[in-house]
Amino acid sequence: MNASDLLKLYAEGNRDFSGVDLNGADLSGVSLIGVNLREANLIGVNFSRATLTNSDLSHAQLNWANMNFVKMSSAKLVDADLTKANLLGALMLKCKLPGARLSGANLRDVNLRGANLREVNFSSAFLQRINLREANLSGVNFNWANLDEARLSGAKLYGASFYGANFSRTFLRDLDLSGADLQGVNFSEARMGGANLEGANLVAADLREAHLRLVNLKGADLTGANLSKAYLDQTNMTWINLTKADLTDVDLSKATIKGATFNGAELTNTIFPSDGENFEVKKAS
């Protein structure tokens, strides 16, 4: 079937095009609201600026598809393959994408607020300025993904993986990342106020100039982490491991650091609490 045939049938009231082969078709700017394209071959299709609201593209092949500025809020893409697809500026509010493959895809400026992205593969994807607020990101693979300036406040991240990910300047307020493996992750200038990072692995993490007000870091391992110029107002750092960490120009005067370890840490211009009630650390001899 070609694009013209599909559009003609759609205009006649047909909506079920499951399993159709539209490899490389040009469907830019078309309106296909409520269409069924389950298991369709849509490899390399041009959906640029198309409207696919409430459509079903579950199990479809969308590798290398051009979906720039597509409107597809409330669409279903369960287990769809969007490897290396281009979704720049797409509007995808409350979409359902459990199990979808988006490795290497371009999702810059995409709005996926409230979407179900459980176990999605975002490895090596370009996610700059993506809106993932209130999304279900349980079990998501963010390995090597670039989330610079992304918004994730209110998202669920249980079981997600972050190896080599870039979260610089992201909005991560009030997230639960307790016990998460965040080793080596770049959180520079991230806004993480109120987040729960209790027991997290932040070894060698980059937290330069990060906003960590009211963050719970109790028992977290920040060995070798860079926290220079980080904002740590009222941060819970009880029993935290800061061995060989860089705390240059950090103000800890309002943080709780009972039982913290600072062995070999860089403490140039670091300000410690004057209140002995919140200040009990183990410094290198």
C-alpha positions as CSV (number, residue, x, y, z in Angstrom):
1,M,0.0,0.0,0.0
2,N,1.2,3.5,-0.8
3,A,0.5,6.8,1.1
4,S,-2.2,7.8,-1.4
5,D,-4.1,4.6,-1.0
6,L,-4.0,4.8,2.8
7,L,-5.2,8.4,2.8
8,K,-8.1,7.6,0.4
9,L,-9.2,4.7,2.6
10,Y,-8.9,6.8,5.7
11,A,-11.1,9.5,4.2
12,E,-13.7,6.8,3.4
13,G,-13.9,5.9,7.1
14,N,-11.4,3.1,7.4
15,R,-9.2,3.1,10.5
16,D,-7.7,-0.4,10.6
17,F,-4.4,-0.6,8.8
18,S,-2.7,-3.0,11.1
19,G,0.3,-4.8,9.5
20,V,0.4,-2.5,6.5
21,D,3.7,-1.9,4.7
22,L,4.4,1.8,4.2
23,N,8.2,1.6,4.2
24,G,9.6,5.1,3.3
25,A,6.2,6.6,2.6
26,D,5.7,10.4,2.8
27,L,2.9,11.2,5.3
28,S,4.1,14.6,6.4
29,G,1.4,16.9,7.6
30,V,-1.5,14.4,7.4
31,S,-4.2,13.9,10.0
32,L,-4.7,10.2,11.0
33,I,-6.5,10.6,14.3
34,G,-7.4,7.2,15.9
35,V,-5.7,5.2,13.2
36,N,-4.7,1.6,13.8
37,L,-1.1,1.0,12.6
38,R,-0.3,-1.9,14.9
39,E,2.6,-4.1,13.6
40,A,3.0,-1.9,10.5
41,N,6.2,-1.5,8.6
42,L,6.9,2.2,9.0
43,I,10.6,2.2,8.6
44,G,11.8,5.6,7.3
45,V,8.3,7.0,7.0
46,N,8.0,10.8,7.0
47,F,5.4,11.7,9.7
48,S,6.8,15.2,10.1
49,R,4.1,17.6,11.5
50,A,1.4,14.8,11.2
51,T,-1.4,14.4,13.7
52,L,-1.7,10.9,15.1
53,T,-3.6,11.6,18.3
54,N,-5.2,8.5,19.9
55,S,-3.6,6.3,17.3
56,D,-2.2,2.8,17.9
57,L,1.3,2.1,16.6
58,S,2.1,-0.8,19.0
59,H,4.7,-3.2,17.8
60,A,5.2,-1.1,14.7
61,Q,8.7,-0.7,13.0
62,L,9.5,3.0,13.0
63,N,13.3,2.8,12.7
64,W,14.7,6.0,11.2
65,A,11.2,7.5,10.9
66,N,11.0,11.3,10.6
67,M,8.5,12.3,13.3
68,N,9.5,16.0,13.8
69,F,6.8,18.0,15.5
70,V,4.3,15.1,15.2
71,K,1.1,15.5,17.4
72,M,0.3,12.1,18.9
73,S,-0.9,12.7,22.5
74,S,-2.6,9.6,24.1
75,A,-1.2,7.4,21.3
76,K,-0.1,3.8,21.9
77,L,3.4,2.6,20.9
78,V,3.8,-0.5,23.1
79,D,6.9,-2.4,22.1
80,A,7.4,-0.2,19.1
81,D,10.8,0.1,17.5
82,L,11.8,3.7,17.1
83,T,15.6,3.1,17.0
84,K,17.3,6.2,15.6
85,A,13.9,7.9,14.8
86,N,13.8,11.7,14.8
87,L,11.0,13.0,17.1
88,L,12.3,16.6,17.5
89,G,9.6,18.8,19.2
90,A,6.9,16.0,19.2
91,L,3.8,16.4,21.3
92,M,3.3,13.1,23.1
93,L,1.3,13.8,26.3
94,K,0.2,10.7,28.2
95,C,1.4,8.4,25.4
96,K,1.8,4.7,26.2
97,L,5.3,3.3,25.2
98,P,6.1,0.4,27.6
99,G,8.9,-1.6,26.1
100,A,9.5,0.7,23.2
101,R,13.0,0.9,21.7
102,L,14.4,4.5,21.3
103,S,18.1,3.9,21.4
104,G,20.0,6.6,19.4
105,A,16.7,8.5,18.8
106,N,16.4,12.2,18.8
107,L,13.8,13.4,21.3
108,R,15.0,17.0,21.8
109,D,12.2,19.2,23.1
110,V,9.6,16.4,23.1
111,N,6.7,16.7,25.6
112,L,6.1,13.3,27.2
113,R,4.5,14.6,30.4
114,G,2.5,11.9,32.2
115,A,3.5,9.2,29.7
116,N,3.9,5.5,30.4
117,L,7.6,4.8,29.5
118,R,8.1,1.7,31.6
119,E,11.2,-0.3,30.5
120,V,11.8,1.9,27.5
121,N,15.3,1.8,26.0
122,F,16.7,5.3,25.7
123,S,20.3,4.3,25.5
124,S,22.5,6.9,23.7
125,A,19.3,8.9,22.9
126,F,19.3,12.7,22.6
127,L,16.9,13.9,25.2
128,Q,17.8,17.5,25.6
129,R,15.0,19.6,27.1
130,I,12.6,16.7,27.0
131,N,9.6,17.0,29.3
132,L,9.2,13.8,31.4
133,R,7.3,15.3,34.3
134,E,5.1,12.8,36.1
135,A,6.1,10.1,33.6
136,N,6.4,6.4,34.6
137,L,10.1,5.7,33.9
138,S,10.4,2.5,35.9
139,G,13.1,0.2,34.5
140,V,14.1,2.7,31.8
141,N,17.5,2.4,30.2
142,F,19.2,5.8,30.2
143,N,22.7,4.5,29.6
144,W,24.8,7.1,27.7
145,A,21.7,9.2,27.1
146,N,22.0,13.0,27.0
147,L,19.3,14.7,29.2
148,D,20.8,18.1,29.4
149,E,18.1,20.6,30.7
150,A,15.5,17.8,30.8
151,R,12.5,18.0,33.2
152,L,11.8,14.9,35.3
153,S,10.1,16.4,38.4
154,G,7.4,14.0,39.7
155,A,8.6,11.1,37.5
156,K,8.9,7.5,38.8
157,L,12.4,6.1,38.3
158,Y,12.4,2.8,40.2
159,G,14.8,0.4,38.7
160,A,16.1,2.7,35.9
161,S,19.7,2.5,34.8
162,F,21.9,5.6,34.3
163,Y,25.4,4.4,33.3
164,G,27.3,7.2,31.5
165,A,24.2,9.5,31.4
166,N,24.3,13.2,31.2
167,F,21.8,15.0,33.6
168,S,23.5,18.3,33.6
169,R,21.1,21.3,34.3
170,T,18.1,18.9,34.6
171,F,15.1,19.4,36.9
172,L,15.0,16.5,39.3
173,R,13.1,18.0,42.2
174,D,11.5,15.6,44.7
175,L,12.5,12.4,42.9
176,D,13.0,9.1,44.7
177,L,16.5,7.8,43.7
178,S,17.1,6.0,47.0
179,G,19.6,3.2,46.5
180,A,20.1,4.0,42.8
181,D,23.4,3.3,41.0
182,L,24.4,6.7,39.8
183,Q,28.1,6.1,39.6
184,G,29.9,8.6,37.3
185,V,26.7,10.4,36.3
186,N,26.9,14.1,35.4
187,F,24.5,16.1,37.6
188,S,26.4,19.4,37.2
189,E,24.1,22.4,37.8
190,A,21.1,20.0,38.2
191,R,18.2,21.2,40.3
192,M,17.5,18.3,42.7
193,G,15.8,20.1,45.6
194,G,13.9,17.7,47.9
195,A,15.1,14.5,46.1
196,N,15.7,11.3,48.0
197,L,19.2,9.9,47.4
198,E,19.5,7.9,50.6
199,G,22.0,5.1,50.1
200,A,22.6,6.0,46.5
201,N,25.9,5.1,44.7
202,L,27.3,8.5,43.6
203,V,30.9,7.4,43.3
204,A,32.8,9.8,41.0
205,A,29.5,11.6,40.2
206,D,29.8,15.2,38.9
207,L,27.7,17.5,41.1
208,R,29.4,20.8,40.5
209,E,27.1,23.7,41.2
210,A,24.2,21.3,41.7
211,H,21.2,22.5,43.8
212,L,20.8,20.0,46.6
213,R,18.7,21.9,49.0
214,L,16.7,19.6,51.4
215,V,18.1,16.5,49.5
216,N,18.4,13.3,51.5
217,L,21.9,11.9,51.0
218,K,21.9,9.8,54.2
219,G,24.3,6.9,53.8
220,A,25.1,7.8,50.2
221,D,28.6,7.0,48.7
222,L,30.1,10.0,47.1
223,T,33.7,8.7,47.0
224,G,35.6,10.8,44.5
225,A,32.6,12.9,43.6
226,N,32.9,16.5,42.5
227,L,30.7,18.8,44.6
228,S,32.6,22.1,44.1
229,K,30.3,25.1,44.5
230,A,27.3,22.8,45.1
231,Y,24.3,24.3,47.0
232,L,23.7,22.1,50.1
233,D,21.3,24.1,52.2
234,Q,19.6,21.9,54.9
235,T,20.9,18.8,53.1
236,N,20.9,15.5,55.1
237,M,24.5,14.1,54.8
238,T,24.3,11.8,57.8
239,W,26.8,8.9,57.5
240,I,27.7,10.0,53.9
241,N,31.1,8.9,52.4
242,L,33.0,11.8,50.9
243,T,36.4,10.1,50.7
244,K,38.5,12.0,48.1
245,A,35.5,14.1,47.1
246,D,36.0,17.7,46.0
247,L,34.1,20.2,48.2
248,T,35.8,23.3,47.1
249,D,33.8,26.5,47.9
250,V,30.9,24.4,49.5
251,D,28.9,25.9,52.3
252,L,27.9,23.1,54.7
253,S,26.9,25.4,57.5
254,K,23.2,24.4,57.4
255,A,23.7,20.8,56.4
256,T,23.5,17.8,58.8
257,I,26.8,15.8,58.5
258,K,26.8,13.5,61.5
259,G,29.1,10.5,61.0
260,A,30.3,11.8,57.5
261,T,33.7,10.6,56.2
262,F,36.0,13.2,54.6
263,N,39.2,11.2,54.3
264,G,41.4,12.7,51.6
265,A,38.6,15.2,50.6
266,E,39.4,18.6,49.0
267,L,38.1,21.1,51.5
268,T,39.4,24.4,50.2
269,N,37.1,27.2,51.3
270,T,34.6,24.6,52.7
271,I,32.4,26.0,55.5
272,F,31.4,23.5,58.2
273,P,28.5,23.9,60.7
274,S,29.3,25.7,63.9
275,D,26.5,23.9,65.6
276,G,28.0,20.7,67.2
277,E,24.6,19.1,67.1
278,N,24.8,18.8,63.3
279,F,28.6,18.5,63.0
280,E,30.3,15.2,63.7
281,V,32.7,14.1,61.0
282,K,35.7,11.8,60.5
283,K,38.5,13.8,59.0
284,A,41.8,12.4,57.7
285,S,44.5,12.5,60.3
